[in-house]
Amino acid sequence: MPELPEVETVRRGLAPVMEGAIIQTVDLRRPDLRFPFPADFAARLIGRRIDGLGRRAKYLVADLDDGAVLLMHLGMSGSFRIERADDTASPGVFHRARSRDIAHDHVTFHLSGGVDVVYNDPRRFGFMALTDREHLPDHPLMRHLGREPTGNDLDAAFLAGAFRGKGTSLKAALLDQTLVAGLGNIYVCEALWRARLSPNRTAGTLVRKDGRATERLDRLAVAIRAVIADAIAAGGSSLRDYMQADGALGYFQHRFAVYDREGDPCPREDCSGVVRRIVQSGRSTFHCPVCQK
């Protein structure tokens, strides 16, 4: 499933063509994705100006000029691409291949300026919803989301409060979207490696008896913010270069330290370990058992 850096990369790629544009028509090739489209979905979008394109966790959030908000989630295989009349689209280099099969083009937003934004989703686990800005924080998709991992608000003190008394594994705690929103499997693995922390460690052990954060928790907070920032920067840079070539969007391969590197030497210079894959709650975890304690 696309994670926060990939969704932010897509947002940055779409924003230049979507923000300020008028939605002239909307083509729906089916009545649903993961869920049915809202009633009169296309009709409610036609003629609206897109005032801004933001992100909350793994959701794209488009503010419209009538106060409505279009929420878009990419699911497991969803992607957007930009098409212009004079463009010839071609595939890019992705960590996970994106579909180019037009049979999976389910939604097309025809925008002013001769630009089409096409949503493609082979597995149809993505979805779109409409609400209004005033009630967005209370929307069922939004109200339980935790803190964003992209700024200083996610610090050791916050994590200490979130982890205090928790008997779950550190990996499971970090994947809890009610605690940290948008942090997914790949970047949890990467952040734990950077912080030299085992994914099997009990989350509550990083909190002192008086509720204050340990030094390990300070390291973890810094690592989470840094790995997300680095991934966004890498994805954003790749996306800008790629868009100049053909206007297409996707999720670009980043240089992972441990994720999907089973059997490789640990990349830490002072470590002789080998990256190991384990399964936690049905999901793959990649870590170095030597330097991550």
N, C-alpha and C positions, 0 to 999 in steps of 0.2 A: 504494500500500500504506500502511495506517495506520502512522504513525511513533510514536516513544516518547511524545511529549506527548499524542497522541490515545489511546494505550493507557493511559497514566497517568490521563487524564481519565475514561476508561471505568472504570478500577479505582476511582477515587474515587466515581464514581456508583454502582457496584455494591456497594461495601463496606458502606454502611449497612443494606442489606437482606440481604446474604449472610452477613456475619460474625455468628456466633452462631446462625444458622438451621440447622434440620435439613432435609436433603434427603429429602422424603417419597416422591416418585416421580420418575422420569426418563422422558420420552417421546423416543424416537429414531424419526424418520420415515424414516430410510434407514440402511444398514449402514456407510456411510462418508462422509467429507468428502474432504479431499485424500488421506487415508490411511484405512484401515479403523479403526473404533473398537476399542479394546482388548477382549480377550475378557471377557465378562460385565461390560461397562462399566457398564450401568445397575445391575445387581445389586450391584456393589461400592460404588456411591455411595448407594444407598437406606439410610436410617437414620443416615447419617453427619452429624455436626455440622461446620459450616465454622468452624474456629477463627480463620482469618485469610485475607485476600486481599491478596497482594502482587504485585510485578511484577519481572521480570528481563528487561532489554532490552525486546523487544516481546512478551513472554509474560506472561500473567496466571497467577499461581501461587496456588492455593487449598490451604491446609493443612487436612486433615481430622483428626478426633479419634482416628483409629486409626493415625496416622503416615503415611498415604498423602498424596500430593500430586497434585492435578489441574492439569495444564498445559493452557493454552488459547491458541491463536494465531489471530488474526483473518484471516490471509491478505490478500487484496487487497480483498475486498468484505464481509467479515464484520462484524456488529454485534450488540450485545445491546440488548434493551429490557426494561423492567420493566413488568409488568402486574398490576394489582389488580382485584378484582371491581368496584369502584366507579369505576374510572378509564376515561376515554375518550381513547385515544391519538390524537395528531395529529402531523403532520410538523413538524420544526424547520427551521432554516436551516443548511445544511451546505455546506462547500467542495466536497465531492463527495457527490452525492445518495446516501442510504441507502435500501435497499429496504424497502417496507412490504408486499410481496406475501407473503401467508401460505404460498404454495406454496414459498417458500424458507426457511420456518421449519423447521429441521432438528433442533434439540434444544430441549427445554423442561425446565427444572429447576423442579419444584413444591416450594416451600419452606414450612416452617412459618410461620404468620402470614398465610396466604392470599396469598402473593406468588409469581408466576411470573417466572422469568428466561428469556427466549426468545433463542436464537441463530439469526440469520437470515444466510444467505450465498448469494447468487445464483450466484457463480462456484465456490463450494465449494473454495477454496484454503486455507481455514482448517483447523485440525485440533485434536484433543484427545488427551491422553495421560495415563496414570497411572504414577506411580512412588512411591518412598517418600522421606521427607525425608532420611534418612541417606545415601542414594546420589544425591541430587539433583545435587550438583556434578559427579558423574561421568557423569550421563546424557548420551547422545549429543547431545541438543538444547542442553545447557548447558555442556559441558566446554570448548568452544572459544570461548565468548563472552568478549569483551574487557572493558575497564573501562567502568563506567557514566559517562555524561557529565553527571551531576547533582550532583556534589559536588567538593570541593577535591582529591580524589584524582586527578582529571583536571587536571593542571597542565602547565606548560611542560616541566618535567623529564621527566615521563612521555612526553609527545609527542616530545621529543628522542630518547629511547631507542627509541621506536616508529618514528620516521621516519629515523633515522640510516642512511645508505647506500641509502635507497630511491630508485629511479629512476622510480617511478610518479608520476602527477599527484597534486597535493594532494587533488583531489576524490576520486580513486580510493582514496587512502590512508585518508581519513576515512570512506569507505563500507565499509572492511574491518571486518567485525563481529568478527574476532579481535583487533582493536586497540581499537576503541571500539564498545561494544555498544549497539544501538538507535538509532544516529545514521543517519538516512536522507536521501534526496535533497533534500527540501524544506529541512530545517534545516541541512544542509551548505551549500546555496546561501545561506541567510540568515546563517549564521555567517561565511562567507568574505566576504560583503559588509560585515558589521560590522567585521571585522578588516582590511578593505581589501586582501585577498589574492586573486590571480587563481586560479581553479580549475585553470588550465593549468600553474601553477608546479610544478616538480618538488619533491616533498615533502622530499627530502634537503637542499635548498638552505636550509631553515629551521634547520638544525643546524650549529653551528660545527665546525671540524675536530677540536677536542678533545672533541666530543660534547655540549657545552653548548648550551642553547637560545639562539636569537637573540631580539632584541626583538620581531620579527614573530611568533615562536612564543608569546611571552607574550601578545600581543594575541589570538592565535587561541584559546588556552586560555580566556581570559576571555570571548571572544565565544561560544564553544561553550556554556559553562555558562550564560551570560546568556540566550542565545536559547532554550535548552531551558527554563530557569526561567520566562521570560516567556510562552512558549507554554503551559506547564502551567498557570500562573496564569490566563491568558486562557481556556483551555479549561475549567478547573475552575470558574471563576466563571460562565461561560455555562451549563455543565451544571447547576450548582446552581439557577440561575434557571429553567432549562427544566424540570428535574425537578419543581419546585414546581407547574408548570402541568399536567403530564400524566404524569410518571414515565418518559418515554422517554429513550433514550440515543443518542448519535451523535458524530460528529466535526464540530466547529464551525469555521467559517471564522475564521482569524486574519488580522490585517493584515500581510501579507507586504510586505517592502521590495522584493525583486526577483523572488521566485518567481512564475511565471505572469504577469509584468508586462512581457513583451516589447514594446518600442516605447515604453514609458512613460519620462518623464524620471527620471533617478536621483534618489531622494528625499533624498540628502545635500545640504545647503544650499550647500556650497562646491564642488559638482560640476556640470558642464554636460553630463555624459554621458547616454546613453540606454541603457536596459536591453536587453541582447542575449541571444538564446537560441542556444546551441550544443549539439551532441550529443557526449557522451562515453560510450563503451562502450554505446551504444544508449539512453542516458538523457538527458533534457533537463537542461541546466544554464543557469541564468539568472544573469547577472552584469553589472556595469558595467565596460566595458573601459577607462574613463577613470580611475576612482579605485581600481580593484582591480589591483594590480600584483604 
